[in-house]
Amino acid sequence: MHQKRKTRAYRWFHGILKLSFGNFLKWRYRLEAVGLADLESVPGPWLVLPNHVMTWDPVLISLFIREPVYFIASDANFRNPVASWWLRRLGAIPTSKQATDLTTVKQMLSLLKQGRHVGLFPEGERTWDGVTLPIIPATAKLVRLARRPVVVPVIKGGYLSLPRWSFKSRRGPISIEYKLAISAEELPKLSLQEIQEKIEKALFHDEHEYQNSQNLPYIAPAPAEPLQLVLFSCPECRNMNCMEGTGNLFRCRNCGFTTAFSAYGRFRPVNGYTTHFESISRWADWQNNLLREKVDEMRNGSSPETPLFHDEPVNYATGYKFKSLKHQAKGRLLLNALGIEFHPQGGRPLQFPWSEIRALNVVYQNQLEFYYRNSLQVFTFPGKDTSGYKYLAAGKHFLTPSE
């Protein structure tokens, strides 16, 4: 109840932000909205389910909706008291990735009953490669409980404007297409499977395919920095944790393979090397298959303690939900067939077996987090060139039972 009292979206506050910061974002990203006229006759409140591609998604979507939208946000965003103050006054509702947060669900339904728009990103996180992720399985159940029209804004161009792996935005246009995915009248007639299929169909977006039809430049002085946060495997030598981006070049430290990353979000040949993949998403698909092969080899191997990859130095902290993090140590982080290990400087190694790891995820660009025995474990990498995502990508395979 304490969180519920503190979270409130003020109309006047939203109005001021739309006129000031909102107009700046419209100019900065050459923002346009499509499909708004089709929603004028749709009675509110709405359940708003956008795709998730960049940091500013909730703000950009709200700019074209008259009333404030109460968006669900990860509890990691509320650990900073200043950020928490702003987020709550924008109507952000904290939720934990540790498990299904029933308190959040109740608060969402209560807000809808009060006539408030509620926003939720059904993918659960921002896309890493520009392709819409599978939606959270419980989304269809929530939609049925809400019994409100489902509006799906699809952000196009947002991934190339500010990719999840980048710390800097690129200059290029963004379009938001607003769709009525499910009306309140048709909702009772649909099965959970049909609800999910309708949402998935309305939500899906492939930024590479979109670029093939639009061919728009997204300008940045160093477009390939730091691509290794998402693409950490070399297609030439098949080694991992060996890629690095400098300027517009993306190269392997192990074998020298080099490709150029253009302002159009495509890879181009350079220095006589063949470009194995044109897009980030195709490279990521290949990388995922390579990871699956290596994980299977490690599961069946005789040395399960051998690391697939490791990083040093890494900062280690602990916490719980949106409470402030407590720094514990600095040391070496590694991943093997047994789990994730942290070797603090001058201390005993900490082992986190796969069977006890819950809610493995990456926050922001490269902060690795998971719950172990009901305690949040957080690992951050000094600098901006080390991938925390590779632990998540490999961990998903280890956490999935082998066939």
KEKE-3310 file (N, C-alpha, C; in steps of 0.2 Angstrom, whole numbers, plus 5000, padded with zeros to 4 digits):
npx = (5004:5010:5019:5009:5002:5012:5015:5009:5002:5003:4992:4996:5009:5013:5008:5017:5029:5027:5026:5039:5051:5046:5043:5056:5061:5053:5058:5072:5072:5064:5051:5036:5018:5007:4991:4983:4970:4962:4960:4952:4938:4939:4934:4941:4947:4963:4973:4989:5001:5016:5030:5047:5061:5070:5077:5069:5056:5043:5040:5040:5029:5019:5018:5009:4997:4982:4979:4988:4999:5001:5015:5022:5037:5054:5060:5074:5076:5071:5080:5089:5086:5083:5079:5069:5059:5056:5051:5040:5031:5029:5020:5025:5026:5034:5040:5045:5058:5060:5049:5032:5024:5011:5006:5009:5001:4988:4988:4988:4976:4967:4970:4965:4952:4949:4949:4961:4974:4985:5001:5011:5026:5025:5036:5045:5058:5070:5073:5088:5093:5085:5073:5057:5054:5049:5033:5028:5022:5011:5004:4992:4983:4982:4977:4964:4959:4959:4950:4949:4951:4964:4978:4991:5006:5018:5035:5045:5061:5066:5075:5087:5090:5093:5101:5100:5113:5121:5128:5125:5115:5108:5107:5092:5075:5060:5046:5029:5017:5001:4990:4974:4973:4965:4948:4937:4924:4926:4934:4929:4925:4937:4949:4963:4974:4971:4970:4984:4990:4984:4990:5004:5004:5001:5011:5023:5039:5053:5067:5077:5071:5062:5071:5075:5065:5064:5076:5084:5096:5105:5113:5129:5145:5153:5148:5149:5152:5148:5147:5151:5144:5132:5135:5147:5154:5164:5162:5171:5182:5175:5177:5174:5169:5178:5177:5177:5172:5177:5176:5168:5171:5171:5179:5188:5198:5205:5207:5208:5197:5187:5174:5163:5151:5137:5129:5116:5113:5118:5130:5146:5158:5175:5193:5196:5189:5175:5158:5149:5136:5122:5115:5112:5103:5103:5116:5116:5107:5114:5125:5118:5115:5128:5131:5122:5128:5140:5137:5130:5141:5149:5141:5141:5154:5170:5176:5168:5170:5178:5179:5167:5168:5176:5178:5187:5193:5178:5164:5155:5140:5126:5108:5090:5076:5070:5078:5093:5109:5122:5139:5151:5163:5177:5182:5185:5174:5166:5159:5153:5149:5144:5139:5138:5152:5161:5176:5182:5194:5207:5199:5187:5181:5165:5151:5138:5126:5118:5105:5100:5099:5089:5078:5088:5095:5099:5102:5100:5113:5124:5123:5124:5112:5104:5094:5098:5095:5085:5091:5097:5109:5122:5132:5143:5152:5167:5170:5164:5164:5162:5153:5139:5128:5132:5133:5119:5114:5121:5117:5103:5103:5109:5100:5089:5082:5091:5088)
npy = (4994:5006:5009:5011:5023:5032:5032:5041:5049:5065:5076:5090:5089:5080:5088:5099:5093:5087:5099:5104:5094:5084:5090:5093:5079:5076:5084:5080:5066:5066:5063:5054:5050:5037:5032:5036:5042:5032:5028:5037:5035:5024:5019:5024:5017:5012:4997:4997:4991:4991:4988:4985:4995:5005:5016:5028:5024:5023:5037:5042:5036:5040:5054:5055:5052:5057:5057:5053:5039:5025:5016:5000:4997:4991:4986:4989:5002:5010:5011:5021:5036:5048:5046:5037:5046:5054:5045:5039:5050:5051:5041:5028:5011:5001:4984:4967:4957:4945:4936:4932:4947:4949:4960:4971:4967:4968:4982:4987:4983:4990:5003:5003:5002:5014:5022:5024:5024:5010:5005:4992:4983:4969:4961:4961:4965:4976:4974:4966:4964:4970:4964:4959:4952:4936:4936:4938:4924:4926:4937:4936:4931:4942:4952:4947:4948:4961:4967:4977:4988:4984:4992:4994:5001:5002:5004:5011:5012:5016:5007:5008:5021:5022:5009:4995:4991:5002:5017:5029:5040:5039:5050:5050:5046:5042:5032:5030:5018:5016:5004:4996:4982:4973:4974:4979:4973:4962:4954:4945:4934:4928:4915:4911:4908:4914:4927:4929:4927:4937:4948:4946:4946:4959:4966:4963:4967:4969:4977:4976:4972:4982:4993:4988:4992:5006:5012:5022:5033:5033:5043:5043:5046:5036:5022:5008:5006:5001:4987:4975:4972:4965:4957:4945:4935:4928:4926:4921:4914:4908:4910:4916:4931:4940:4951:4968:4985:4999:5015:5015:5002:4984:4972:4956:4952:4940:4933:4943:4946:4958:4969:4982:4993:5001:5018:5014:5003:4991:4978:4979:4973:4974:4977:4965:4955:4943:4948:4940:4941:4952:4959:4964:4956:4944:4939:4938:4927:4917:4917:4913:4900:4894:4896:4887:4875:4875:4874:4862:4854:4857:4852:4838:4836:4832:4840:4850:4862:4870:4886:4895:4908:4922:4937:4951:4966:4964:4971:4967:4966:4966:4965:4969:4968:4985:4991:5000:4995:4985:4986:4973:4967:4966:4958:4942:4936:4922:4909:4893:4875:4872:4883:4900:4909:4919:4926:4934:4947:4942:4934:4920:4909:4912:4902:4900:4889:4883:4877:4885:4898:4911:4922:4927:4941:4956:4972:4988:4992:4983:4977:4963:4953:4942:4932:4923:4912:4920:4932:4947:4946:4956:4961:4972:4979:4988:5002:5003:4992:4979:4964:4960:4953:4941:4932:4931:4926:4914:4908:4906:4894:4885:4885:4879:4864:4850:4841)
npz = (5000:5003:4992:4983:4987:4984:4971:4958:4944:4939:4930:4927:4928:4918:4907:4907:4905:4892:4884:4886:4888:4880:4867:4864:4862:4851:4841:4842:4838:4827:4827:4823:4823:4819:4815:4825:4823:4822:4835:4841:4843:4852:4868:4884:4900:4893:4890:4887:4877:4872:4860:4865:4863:4866:4879:4880:4878:4886:4888:4875:4869:4877:4874:4863:4869:4877:4891:4906:4906:4916:4918:4919:4927:4929:4945:4947:4941:4952:4962:4964:4973:4968:4955:4957:4963:4952:4943:4949:4950:4937:4935:4935:4939:4951:4948:4951:4944:4950:4952:4949:4951:4962:4969:4960:4949:4955:4958:4945:4940:4948:4945:4932:4934:4940:4929:4923:4911:4908:4906:4899:4895:4885:4882:4892:4892:4884:4867:4861:4848:4839:4835:4839:4855:4862:4870:4887:4895:4904:4900:4892:4901:4910:4901:4899:4912:4914:4905:4896:4882:4871:4866:4855:4853:4840:4839:4827:4820:4832:4838:4830:4833:4846:4851:4862:4866:4865:4871:4867:4858:4840:4826:4819:4811:4820:4820:4827:4827:4831:4836:4837:4845:4851:4855:4868:4867:4859:4867:4877:4869:4865:4867:4878:4870:4858:4861:4865:4852:4844:4851:4849:4835:4832:4838:4833:4827:4816:4815:4805:4793:4792:4789:4777:4769:4771:4772:4779:4786:4801:4811:4818:4826:4829:4825:4828:4841:4857:4850:4854:4865:4862:4851:4853:4848:4836:4819:4810:4816:4826:4840:4856:4866:4860:4852:4846:4845:4836:4831:4816:4813:4816:4824:4826:4840:4840:4828:4818:4809:4801:4800:4793:4801:4796:4794:4791:4798:4794:4790:4782:4769:4772:4771:4763:4769:4770:4773:4784:4789:4786:4795:4812:4819:4812:4814:4827:4828:4823:4832:4844:4840:4840:4853:4859:4854:4860:4874:4875:4872:4883:4893:4891:4893:4901:4909:4918:4925:4918:4911:4900:4896:4904:4914:4920:4929:4939:4947:4962:4970:4982:4985:4986:4977:4975:4984:4989:4982:4989:4990:4988:4984:4973:4958:4949:4936:4930:4919:4919:4916:4928:4934:4938:4943:4955:4959:4972:4975:4985:4992:4996:4983:4976:4972:4961:4958:4943:4946:4957:4953:4949:4939:4930:4922:4912:4916:4910:4900:4902:4915:4925:4933:4945:4955:4970:4982:4987:4987:4979:4967:4960:4946:4939:4926:4925:4914:4897:4888:4890:4889:4897:4893:4887:4897:4901:4888:4887:4899:4898:4890:4898:4909:4903:4902:4895:4880)
capx = (5000:5015:5021:5003:5001:5018:5015:5004:5004:5000:4991:4999:5016:5014:5008:5023:5035:5026:5028:5046:5055:5042:5044:5063:5062:5050:5063:5078:5071:5060:5046:5029:5013:5002:4985:4979:4963:4958:4958:4948:4932:4940:4933:4946:4954:4966:4979:4994:5006:5021:5036:5052:5067:5075:5076:5063:5049:5037:5039:5038:5022:5014:5017:5003:4991:4980:4979:4994:4999:5005:5019:5026:5045:5058:5062:5081:5075:5069:5085:5091:5080:5081:5076:5062:5055:5053:5047:5033:5027:5027:5016:5029:5025:5039:5039:5051:5058:5061:5044:5026:5022:5004:5005:5009:4995:4982:4988:4986:4968:4964:4971:4961:4945:4949:4949:4968:4978:4990:5006:5015:5030:5024:5042:5048:5064:5071:5076:5095:5095:5080:5068:5053:5055:5042:5029:5028:5016:5005:5001:4985:4979:4982:4973:4958:4957:4958:4944:4949:4954:4971:4981:4998:5010:5024:5040:5049:5067:5069:5081:5093:5091:5097:5101:5101:5120:5124:5127:5124:5109:5110:5102:5087:5068:5056:5038:5026:5011:4996:4985:4969:4974:4959:4943:4933:4918:4928:4939:4926:4924:4943:4953:4969:4978:4969:4972:4991:4991:4983:4995:5010:5004:5001:5017:5030:5043:5060:5070:5081:5066:5059:5076:5075:5060:5064:5083:5085:5102:5105:5120:5133:5152:5156:5142:5151:5154:5152:5143:5152:5140:5127:5139:5153:5157:5167:5159:5176:5186:5170:5179:5169:5172:5184:5175:5177:5170:5181:5173:5163:5174:5170:5184:5190:5205:5209:5209:5208:5192:5185:5168:5161:5144:5135:5123:5110:5112:5120:5137:5148:5164:5181:5200:5196:5185:5168:5153:5145:5129:5121:5111:5113:5098:5105:5122:5114:5104:5120:5128:5114:5116:5134:5131:5119:5132:5145:5133:5129:5148:5151:5136:5143:5162:5173:5178:5162:5173:5181:5175:5166:5171:5177:5180:5191:5189:5171:5162:5150:5135:5120:5102:5084:5071:5072:5083:5100:5114:5128:5145:5154:5170:5179:5186:5184:5168:5166:5153:5155:5144:5141:5135:5142:5157:5164:5182:5184:5201:5209:5194:5186:5176:5157:5148:5130:5124:5112:5099:5098:5099:5082:5077:5094:5094:5104:5099:5103:5117:5128:5123:5121:5108:5100:5092:5101:5093:5081:5096:5099:5117:5123:5139:5144:5159:5170:5171:5158:5166:5162:5146:5135:5123:5134:5131:5112:5113:5123:5113:5097:5103:5110:5094:5084:5083:5093:5084)
capy = (5000:5012:5010:5013:5030:5036:5032:5045:5053:5072:5079:5096:5088:5078:5093:5103:5089:5086:5105:5105:5089:5081:5094:5092:5073:5075:5087:5076:5060:5067:5058:5055:5045:5035:5027:5039:5044:5026:5027:5042:5032:5019:5022:5022:5017:5007:4993:4999:4986:4993:4984:4989:4995:5010:5019:5033:5021:5026:5044:5044:5033:5045:5060:5056:5050:5063:5056:5050:5031:5022:5011:4996:4997:4986:4989:4992:5009:5014:5010:5028:5039:5054:5043:5035:5052:5056:5039:5039:5056:5050:5036:5022:5006:4996:4977:4963:4951:4939:4931:4936:4951:4950:4967:4975:4965:4971:4989:4988:4982:4995:5009:5003:5003:5021:5025:5026:5020:5007:5002:4986:4980:4962:4957:4960:4969:4979:4969:4966:4964:4974:4960:4959:4946:4932:4940:4935:4920:4928:4943:4935:4931:4949:4955:4944:4950:4969:4968:4984:4988:4983:4997:4992:5005:4999:5009:5009:5016:5017:5002:5010:5027:5021:5002:4993:4990:5008:5022:5035:5039:5041:5055:5047:5047:5037:5032:5025:5016:5015:4999:4993:4975:4969:4979:4977:4969:4955:4951:4939:4929:4925:4911:4914:4907:4919:4934:4930:4927:4944:4953:4944:4948:4967:4969:4960:4971:4967:4983:4975:4972:4989:4996:4986:4995:5013:5014:5028:5034:5035:5045:5043:5047:5029:5018:5001:5006:4995:4982:4968:4970:4960:4952:4944:4929:4929:4921:4918:4909:4905:4911:4920:4936:4942:4956:4975:4990:5005:5019:5011:4995:4979:4967:4951:4952:4934:4931:4949:4947:4965:4972:4989:4994:5008:5022:5011:4997:4985:4976:4979:4970:4978:4973:4959:4949:4942:4949:4934:4943:4959:4963:4962:4950:4937:4938:4936:4921:4912:4917:4909:4893:4893:4895:4880:4869:4875:4872:4855:4851:4857:4847:4831:4835:4829:4846:4855:4868:4874:4892:4896:4914:4926:4944:4954:4966:4965:4974:4963:4970:4963:4969:4965:4972:4991:4993:5002:4990:4986:4984:4968:4965:4967:4951:4939:4933:4917:4905:4886:4871:4871:4889:4906:4909:4925:4925:4940:4948:4940:4930:4913:4910:4911:4898:4900:4884:4884:4875:4889:4904:4913:4928:4930:4946:4961:4979:4994:4990:4978:4975:4957:4952:4937:4930:4917:4911:4926:4938:4949:4947:4961:4961:4977:4979:4994:5004:5002:4988:4972:4961:4956:4950:4935:4928:4929:4922:4907:4905:4903:4887:4881:4885:4876:4857:4847:4837)
capz = (5000:5003:4985:4979:4988:4982:4964:4955:4938:4939:4923:4926:4927:4911:4903:4907:4902:4885:4881:4886:4886:4875:4861:4862:4860:4845:4837:4842:4835:4821:4829:4820:4825:4814:4818:4831:4822:4823:4842:4844:4846:4857:4875:4889:4899:4888:4892:4882:4876:4866:4859:4869:4860:4869:4885:4881:4875:4889:4887:4868:4868:4881:4871:4859:4872:4880:4898:4908:4906:4921:4915:4924:4926:4933:4951:4946:4940:4958:4967:4965:4976:4964:4949:4960:4964:4946:4940:4953:4948:4930:4935:4935:4945:4951:4948:4952:4939:4953:4952:4947:4957:4962:4971:4954:4945:4958:4957:4938:4939:4952:4941:4926:4937:4942:4923:4921:4906:4911:4901:4901:4890:4886:4880:4898:4892:4878:4862:4860:4841:4834:4833:4845:4859:4864:4875:4893:4894:4908:4897:4889:4907:4912:4897:4901:4919:4913:4901:4893:4875:4870:4861:4854:4849:4838:4838:4822:4820:4839:4840:4827:4836:4852:4852:4869:4867:4864:4877:4864:4853:4834:4823:4814:4812:4823:4819:4831:4824:4836:4834:4842:4844:4854:4857:4874:4865:4856:4872:4881:4865:4863:4871:4880:4865:4853:4864:4864:4845:4842:4853:4845:4828:4832:4842:4830:4822:4814:4813:4799:4788:4792:4786:4770:4765:4772:4770:4782:4790:4808:4811:4824:4825:4830:4825:4830:4848:4858:4847:4857:4871:4860:4847:4856:4845:4829:4814:4806:4820:4831:4847:4860:4870:4857:4847:4849:4840:4836:4826:4812:4812:4821:4823:4831:4843:4840:4821:4814:4805:4802:4796:4794:4802:4792:4797:4789:4802:4790:4790:4775:4769:4773:4772:4760:4773:4768:4778:4785:4790:4784:4800:4819:4821:4809:4817:4834:4827:4822:4839:4848:4839:4842:4861:4860:4853:4865:4880:4874:4873:4890:4898:4890:4893:4907:4914:4919:4929:4913:4909:4893:4896:4910:4914:4926:4935:4940:4954:4965:4975:4983:4986:4985:4973:4973:4989:4987:4982:4994:4987:4992:4982:4966:4957:4942:4935:4925:4918:4916:4916:4934:4936:4938:4949:4957:4963:4974:4976:4992:4996:4994:4977:4977:4967:4961:4953:4939:4949:4962:4950:4947:4936:4927:4917:4911:4917:4906:4894:4904:4922:4926:4939:4946:4962:4973:4989:4989:4988:4972:4965:4954:4944:4935:4923:4924:4907:4893:4883:4892:4888:4902:4890:4885:4903:4900:4882:4888:4905:4896:4888:4904:4913:4899:4902:4889:4877)
cpx = (5004:5017:5015:5002:5006:5018:5008:5006:5000:4999:4995:5007:5018:5013:5014:5029:5033:5027:5035:5050:5052:5043:5052:5064:5058:5055:5069:5077:5066:5054:5039:5025:5009:4997:4981:4972:4959:4956:4954:4941:4932:4939:4939:4943:4957:4972:4984:5000:5011:5026:5041:5058:5072:5072:5070:5056:5043:5035:5037:5031:5017:5013:5011:4996:4989:4981:4986:4994:5004:5008:5022:5033:5048:5060:5069:5081:5074:5074:5089:5085:5078:5077:5069:5057:5052:5049:5040:5028:5025:5022:5019:5027:5030:5037:5045:5052:5060:5056:5038:5024:5015:5002:5004:5002:4988:4982:4986:4979:4965:4964:4966:4953:4944:4949:4956:4971:4983:4994:5010:5019:5029:5030:5046:5055:5065:5075:5084:5097:5090:5074:5063:5054:5048:5039:5029:5022:5010:5002:4994:4981:4977:4977:4965:4955:4956:4952:4943:4952:4961:4974:4989:5002:5016:5029:5044:5055:5070:5075:5087:5095:5095:5097:5103:5109:5124:5123:5125:5119:5112:5105:5098:5080:5065:5049:5035:5019:5006:4991:4980:4969:4968:4954:4940:4928:4921:4932:4936:4925:4931:4946:4959:4974:4977:4971:4980:4993:4990:4988:5002:5010:5004:5008:5023:5033:5050:5063:5074:5077:5063:5064:5077:5070:5060:5071:5085:5092:5101:5112:5123:5141:5156:5151:5143:5153:5148:5147:5145:5148:5134:5130:5146:5156:5159:5165:5165:5180:5181:5172:5174:5173:5178:5183:5176:5176:5174:5178:5167:5165:5173:5175:5185:5197:5209:5211:5210:5202:5189:5179:5166:5153:5142:5130:5117:5109:5114:5128:5139:5155:5170:5188:5200:5192:5178:5164:5149:5138:5128:5118:5113:5109:5101:5112:5121:5110:5109:5124:5124:5114:5123:5135:5128:5124:5138:5143:5132:5136:5150:5147:5139:5151:5164:5176:5173:5165:5176:5177:5173:5169:5172:5179:5183:5193:5182:5169:5155:5146:5129:5114:5096:5079:5074:5076:5090:5104:5119:5134:5148:5161:5171:5183:5185:5178:5169:5160:5155:5148:5140:5137:5139:5146:5160:5170:5184:5192:5203:5204:5192:5180:5169:5155:5140:5128:5118:5105:5096:5098:5092:5083:5084:5092:5099:5100:5103:5107:5121:5129:5120:5118:5105:5099:5095:5099:5090:5085:5098:5107:5118:5130:5139:5152:5162:5171:5164:5159:5165:5155:5144:5130:5125:5132:5124:5111:5115:5119:5107:5097:5105:5104:5088:5086:5086:5089:5087)
cpy = (5006:5014:5013:5020:5034:5037:5036:5050:5059:5074:5085:5094:5085:5083:5097:5099:5088:5093:5106:5099:5085:5084:5093:5085:5072:5078:5082:5069:5060:5063:5060:5049:5044:5031:5030:5041:5038:5024:5032:5040:5026:5021:5019:5019:5011:5003:4994:4994:4987:4988:4989:4989:5000:5013:5024:5030:5024:5033:5046:5042:5038:5051:5061:5053:5055:5062:5052:5042:5029:5016:5007:4996:4993:4990:4991:4999:5013:5014:5017:5032:5045:5051:5040:5040:5054:5051:5039:5044:5056:5044:5029:5018:5001:4989:4973:4958:4945:4934:4935:4940:4953:4957:4972:4974:4969:4979:4991:4988:4988:5002:5009:5004:5010:5025:5027:5022:5017:5004:4997:4984:4972:4958:4956:4964:4972:4974:4971:4967:4967:4970:4959:4952:4942:4936:4935:4931:4922:4934:4942:4934:4938:4953:4953:4947:4958:4970:4975:4983:4988:4987:4995:4997:5002:5004:5007:5014:5018:5013:5005:5017:5027:5013:5000:4993:4996:5013:5029:5035:5041:5045:5051:5047:5041:5038:5027:5024:5013:5010:4997:4986:4971:4974:4975:4972:4962:4951:4945:4933:4925:4920:4914:4914:4912:4926:4934:4930:4934:4949:4952:4947:4956:4970:4968:4966:4969:4974:4982:4975:4978:4993:4995:4990:5003:5016:5021:5028:5036:5036:5045:5043:5040:5024:5011:5001:5006:4989:4975:4967:4965:4955:4951:4938:4931:4924:4918:4913:4906:4905:4916:4925:4939:4948:4963:4980:4996:5010:5016:5004:4990:4973:4962:4951:4946:4932:4937:4951:4954:4966:4979:4989:5001:5011:5019:5004:4991:4984:4976:4977:4976:4974:4966:4953:4949:4944:4944:4936:4951:4963:4960:4956:4944:4935:4935:4929:4915:4911:4912:4901:4890:4892:4888:4874:4869:4872:4865:4851:4851:4853:4840:4830:4833:4834:4851:4862:4873:4880:4893:4903:4917:4933:4946:4961:4967:4967:4969:4967:4965:4967:4965:4970:4979:4995:4995:4996:4991:4982:4979:4967:4967:4960:4949:4935:4928:4913:4898:4882:4870:4877:4895:4907:4916:4924:4932:4941:4947:4937:4923:4914:4909:4908:4899:4895:4885:4882:4880:4897:4906:4920:4931:4935:4951:4968:4984:4990:4983:4976:4968:4956:4945:4936:4923:4917:4917:4932:4940:4950:4951:4961:4967:4977:4986:4996:5002:4997:4980:4969:4957:4951:4943:4930:4926:4925:4915:4904:4903:4896:4883:4880:4881:4868:4854:4842:4829)
cpz = (5000:4997:4982:4980:4985:4974:4961:4950:4938:4932:4922:4924:4920:4906:4902:4903:4894:4881:4881:4884:4880:4868:4859:4859:4853:4840:4836:4838:4829:4821:4825:4823:4820:4818:4823:4830:4823:4830:4845:4847:4850:4864:4880:4895:4895:4892:4886:4882:4870:4865:4863:4866:4862:4875:4886:4879:4879:4888:4879:4866:4871:4878:4866:4862:4877:4888:4900:4907:4911:4919:4921:4922:4931:4939:4951:4945:4946:4963:4969:4967:4972:4958:4951:4960:4957:4943:4943:4951:4940:4929:4935:4941:4945:4951:4948:4947:4943:4952:4950:4953:4957:4965:4965:4950:4948:4958:4950:4937:4943:4948:4935:4928:4939:4935:4920:4916:4910:4905:4903:4894:4890:4885:4887:4898:4885:4873:4861:4852:4836:4832:4840:4848:4860:4870:4881:4893:4898:4905:4895:4895:4910:4908:4898:4907:4918:4910:4898:4886:4875:4865:4861:4850:4847:4836:4833:4821:4827:4840:4836:4830:4842:4854:4859:4870:4867:4870:4874:4858:4846:4831:4818:4816:4816:4822:4824:4828:4830:4833:4839:4841:4846:4857:4864:4872:4863:4862:4875:4876:4863:4869:4873:4874:4859:4855:4863:4857:4842:4844:4850:4838:4827:4834:4837:4826:4822:4811:4806:4793:4787:4788:4778:4766:4766:4770:4773:4786:4797:4810:4818:4822:4825:4831:4828:4837:4852:4856:4851:4863:4869:4855:4849:4853:4838:4824:4810:4810:4825:4838:4850:4864:4867:4852:4850:4843:4841:4830:4822:4810:4818:4820:4828:4833:4841:4833:4816:4810:4807:4797:4797:4796:4800:4796:4796:4793:4799:4791:4783:4775:4769:4773:4769:4763:4770:4774:4779:4786:4789:4791:4807:4821:4818:4812:4824:4834:4827:4829:4844:4847:4841:4850:4862:4859:4858:4872:4880:4875:4880:4895:4897:4891:4900:4912:4914:4922:4924:4910:4902:4892:4903:4909:4921:4924:4934:4947:4956:4970:4976:4985:4986:4982:4972:4979:4986:4987:4987:4991:4991:4990:4975:4964:4950:4942:4930:4925:4916:4917:4922:4937:4934:4944:4949:4961:4966:4975:4983:4996:4993:4988:4979:4971:4967:4956:4949:4942:4954:4959:4947:4944:4934:4921:4917:4912:4914:4901:4896:4911:4923:4933:4939:4954:4964:4980:4991:4990:4981:4972:4959:4953:4938:4932:4922:4916:4904:4888:4884:4892:4894:4899:4888:4891:4903:4894:4884:4894:4903:4893:4893:4908:4909:4900:4895:4886:4877)
residu = (MET:HIS:GLN:LYS:ARG:LYS:THR:ARG:ALA:TYR:ARG:TRP:PHE:HIS:GLY:ILE:LEU:LYS:LEU:SER:PHE:GLY:ASN:PHE:LEU:LYS:TRP:ARG:TYR:ARG:LEU:GLU:ALA:VAL:GLY:LEU:ALA:ASP:LEU:GLU:SER:VAL:PRO:GLY:PRO:TRP:LEU:VAL:LEU:PRO:ASN:HIS:VAL:MET:THR:TRP:ASP:PRO:VAL:LEU:ILE:SER:LEU:PHE:ILE:ARG:GLU:PRO:VAL:TYR:PHE:ILE:ALA:SER:ASP:ALA:ASN:PHE:ARG:ASN:PRO:VAL:ALA:SER:TRP:TRP:LEU:ARG:ARG:LEU:GLY:ALA:ILE:PRO:THR:SER:LYS:GLN:ALA:THR:ASP:LEU:THR:THR:VAL:LYS:GLN:MET:LEU:SER:LEU:LEU:LYS:GLN:GLY:ARG:HIS:VAL:GLY:LEU:PHE:PRO:GLU:GLY:GLU:ARG:THR:TRP:ASP:GLY:VAL:THR:LEU:PRO:ILE:ILE:PRO:ALA:THR:ALA:LYS:LEU:VAL:ARG:LEU:ALA:ARG:ARG:PRO:VAL:VAL:VAL:PRO:VAL:ILE:LYS:GLY:GLY:TYR:LEU:SER:LEU:PRO:ARG:TRP:SER:PHE:LYS:SER:ARG:ARG:GLY:PRO:ILE:SER:ILE:GLU:TYR:LYS:LEU:ALA:ILE:SER:ALA:GLU:GLU:LEU:PRO:LYS:LEU:SER:LEU:GLN:GLU:ILE:GLN:GLU:LYS:ILE:GLU:LYS:ALA:LEU:PHE:HIS:ASP:GLU:HIS:GLU:TYR:GLN:ASN:SER:GLN:ASN:LEU:PRO:TYR:ILE:ALA:PRO:ALA:PRO:ALA:GLU:PRO:LEU:GLN:LEU:VAL:LEU:PHE:SER:CYS:PRO:GLU:CYS:ARG:ASN:MET:ASN:CYS:MET:GLU:GLY:THR:GLY:ASN:LEU:PHE:ARG:CYS:ARG:ASN:CYS:GLY:PHE:THR:THR:ALA:PHE:SER:ALA:TYR:GLY:ARG:PHE:ARG:PRO:VAL:ASN:GLY:TYR:THR:THR:HIS:PHE:GLU:SER:ILE:SER:ARG:TRP:ALA:ASP:TRP:GLN:ASN:ASN:LEU:LEU:ARG:GLU:LYS:VAL:ASP:GLU:MET:ARG:ASN:GLY:SER:SER:PRO:GLU:THR:PRO:LEU:PHE:HIS:ASP:GLU:PRO:VAL:ASN:TYR:ALA:THR:GLY:TYR:LYS:PHE:LYS:SER:LEU:LYS:HIS:GLN:ALA:LYS:GLY:ARG:LEU:LEU:LEU:ASN:ALA:LEU:GLY:ILE:GLU:PHE:HIS:PRO:GLN:GLY:GLY:ARG:PRO:LEU:GLN:PHE:PRO:TRP:SER:GLU:ILE:ARG:ALA:LEU:ASN:VAL:VAL:TYR:GLN:ASN:GLN:LEU:GLU:PHE:TYR:TYR:ARG:ASN:SER:LEU:GLN:VAL:PHE:THR:PHE:PRO:GLY:LYS:ASP:THR:SER:GLY:TYR:LYS:TYR:LEU:ALA:ALA:GLY:LYS:HIS:PHE:LEU:THR:PRO:SER:GLU)
# end
